[in-house]
Amino acid sequence: MTVTTAIITGANTGLGFECARALLESDPDRHVLLAVRDIERGAAAAARLGHPGRITVGELDLASLRSVRDFADTVPGLDVPPVTGLVCNAGLQLVTGAQTTADGYEMTWGVNHLGHFALVRQLLDALTVPARIVVVSSGTHDPDKFTGMPAPQYNSPEELLRPPAGGLTGEEGRRRYSTSKLCNMLFSYELDRRLGHGARGITVNAFDPGLMPGSGLARDYGGVQRLAWRLLMPALRMLPNVNSTRRSGANLAALVADPALEGITGTYFEGTRRIRSSRDSYDEARATDLWQVSERLVAEVG
């Protein structure tokens, strides 16, 4: 078999780490590139994963468009097998303050959407076809689902560029998160359209890992909320689409490597099931607008 590489953002912990583990354990011909903000933590994650010689660690800060560009520029020169997989996994959820990226954009949207948009655009030519791109979204993007999260509020990209006056409240922070996950869906479908629905040899799919107690996504919550997340949420695993990070990581890895999914593109997966995403996620006018604004912002960095 041909040895190939999958790039995974945010791969030093949580879902990304478990995706890397599943890829390495299921396929001896798979190499993984852990794209992480902190090189030391990335190296520690690589050591925990084992499989020496099959893991490379690269520095990538999605909150800096220059860092994204620098990472993308280094990939073609790395001593790794051909890159055929790109997993846009890293994400965060902020519920307090008014944090911004290095480029001055609201942090949740800047990392969850804009950083990944820039990464994909700048890595397209580095992919060896047939290739697969997987964007990790969330069921929280769909207001018709009960997720316990506020419904997305998306009118225009410009409304998402800056933190609200006075900073985030818990409600607004969670809404910014669910809205960023809607942006992930709009981006995935628009990217698939622009790549000719697989005609260029690159498939694009979106993934809902479900609720994952212990994933670290609630690290910005208050003490009581973090305690509830850590201690009480595991009891909910009997409910639909509540998974361990290991199970969701294996499901995510399948979208990258399962031969049965070859050629499948423009699809939304809830775990291993293909399902419809929210009504707003299929709005092509919104997707085009989001693409054009994102493209302009990335171009401004030079």
Residue pairs with C-beta under 8 A, 6 or more apart in sequence:
1 27
1 29
2 29
2 81
2 82
3 29
3 30
3 31
3 81
4 29
4 30
4 31
4 81
4 82
4 83
4 84
4 85
4 128
5 30
5 31
5 32
5 33
5 56
5 80
5 81
5 82
5 83
5 84
5 85
6 20
6 23
6 30
6 31
6 32
6 33
6 83
6 84
6 85
6 86
6 87
6 256
6 257
7 32
7 33
7 35
7 58
7 75
7 83
7 85
7 86
7 87
7 123
8 16
8 19
8 20
8 32
8 33
8 34
8 35
8 87
8 89
9 16
9 35
9 36
9 60
9 62
9 87
9 88
9 89
9 90
9 116
9 119
10 16
10 35
10 36
10 89
10 90
10 91
11 17
11 19
11 20
11 32
11 34
11 35
11 36
11 42
11 45
11 89
12 34
12 36
12 38
12 41
12 42
12 44
12 45
13 41
13 45
13 216
14 212
14 215
14 216
14 217
14 245
15 89
15 136
15 209
15 212
15 215
15 245
15 248
15 249
15 252
16 34
16 87
16 89
16 90
16 249
17 45
17 48
17 49
17 245
17 249
18 245
18 246
18 248
18 249
18 250
18 252
19 87
19 89
19 249
19 250
19 252
19 253
19 256
20 32
20 34
20 45
20 49
20 55
20 249
21 49
21 246
21 249
22 246
22 249
22 250
22 252
22 253
22 254
23 30
23 32
23 253
23 256
23 257
24 30
24 32
24 49
24 50
24 51
24 54
24 55
26 253
26 257
27 257
30 54
30 257
31 54
31 55
31 56
31 80
31 81
32 54
32 55
32 56
33 55
33 56
33 57
33 58
33 75
33 78
33 80
33 83
34 42
34 45
34 46
34 55
34 56
34 57
34 58
35 58
35 60
35 71
35 90
36 42
36 45
36 57
36 58
36 59
36 60
37 59
37 60
37 61
37 62
37 63
39 57
39 59
42 57
42 58
42 59
43 57
45 57
46 55
46 57
49 55
56 78
56 80
58 71
58 74
58 75
58 78
59 67
59 71
60 67
60 68
60 71
60 119
61 67
61 68
61 102
62 68
62 90
62 110
62 111
62 115
62 116
62 119
63 101
63 102
63 107
63 110
63 111
63 115
64 101
64 102
64 103
64 115
65 101
65 102
65 103
65 114
65 115
65 118
65 297
65 298
65 301
66 102
66 301
67 102
68 115
68 118
68 119
68 122
69 118
69 122
69 301
71 119
72 119
72 122
72 123
72 126
73 122
75 83
75 123
75 126
76 126
82 128
83 123
83 126
83 127
83 128
83 131
84 127
84 128
84 129
84 130
84 131
84 132
85 131
85 132
85 133
85 134
85 256
85 257
86 119
86 120
86 123
86 127
86 131
86 132
86 133
86 134
87 134
87 136
87 252
87 256
88 116
88 119
88 120
88 133
88 134
88 135
88 136
88 184
89 136
89 252
90 111
90 115
90 116
91 111
91 112
91 136
91 180
91 217
92 107
92 108
92 111
92 112
92 217
92 220
93 108
93 173
93 174
93 177
93 217
93 218
93 220
94 107
94 108
94 168
94 173
94 176
94 177
94 220
95 168
95 169
95 170
95 173
95 174
95 220
95 221
96 167
96 168
96 169
96 170
96 173
96 220
97 163
97 167
97 168
98 163
98 164
98 166
98 167
98 168
99 106
99 107
99 163
100 106
100 107
100 110
100 162
100 163
101 107
101 110
101 111
101 114
101 115
103 110
103 297
103 301
104 162
105 114
105 161
105 162
105 297
106 160
106 161
106 162
106 163
106 176
107 163
108 173
108 176
108 177
108 180
109 160
109 161
109 176
109 179
109 180
109 183
112 177
112 180
112 181
112 183
112 184
113 180
113 183
113 184
113 187
113 290
113 294
114 294
114 297
114 298
116 135
116 184
116 187
117 187
117 291
117 294
117 298
118 294
118 298
120 133
120 191
121 295
121 298
124 202
127 133
127 202
129 200
129 201
129 202
130 201
130 202
130 203
130 262
131 201
131 202
131 203
132 202
132 203
132 204
132 205
132 255
132 256
133 191
133 202
133 203
133 204
133 205
134 204
134 205
134 206
134 207
134 252
134 255
134 256
135 184
135 185
135 187
135 188
135 204
135 205
135 206
135 207
136 184
136 206
136 207
136 209
136 252
137 181
137 182
137 184
137 185
137 188
137 206
137 207
137 208
137 268
137 277
138 147
138 177
138 178
138 181
138 184
138 208
138 209
139 145
139 147
139 208
139 210
139 241
139 270
140 147
140 149
140 152
140 177
140 178
140 181
141 152
141 178
141 179
141 181
141 182
141 184
141 185
141 277
141 278
141 281
142 277
142 278
142 281
143 151
143 152
143 278
144 278
144 279
147 178
147 211
149 174
149 175
149 177
149 178
150 171
150 174
150 175
150 178
151 175
151 178
152 175
152 178
152 179
152 181
152 182
152 278
152 280
153 175
153 179
154 160
154 179
154 182
154 183
154 280
154 286
156 289
157 289
157 290
157 293
157 294
158 293
160 176
160 179
160 180
160 183
161 297
164 172
168 176
170 221
173 220
182 278
182 280
182 281
183 290
184 206
185 206
185 268
185 277
185 278
185 281
186 281
186 283
186 286
186 287
186 290
187 287
187 290
187 291
187 294
188 204
188 205
188 206
188 266
188 268
189 204
189 206
189 266
189 281
189 282
189 284
189 287
190 284
190 287
190 288
190 290
190 291
191 204
192 198
192 203
192 204
192 265
192 266
193 266
193 284
193 287
194 291
195 202
195 204
197 265
197 266
198 263
198 265
198 266
203 263
203 264
203 265
204 265
204 266
205 255
205 261
205 264
205 265
205 266
205 267
205 268
205 269
206 267
206 268
206 269
206 277
207 251
207 252
207 255
207 268
207 269
208 241
208 268
208 269
208 270
208 271
209 243
209 248
209 251
209 252
209 271
210 241
210 242
210 243
210 248
210 270
210 271
211 233
211 236
211 241
211 242
211 243
212 242
212 243
212 244
212 245
212 248
213 229
213 230
213 233
213 234
213 236
213 237
213 242
213 244
214 230
214 233
214 234
214 244
214 245
215 245
218 225
218 226
218 229
219 226
221 229
233 242
236 242
237 243
237 244
241 270
241 271
243 251
243 271
248 271
251 269
251 271
251 272
254 261
254 272
255 261
255 269
264 274
267 274
268 274
268 275
268 276
268 277
268 281
269 275
280 286
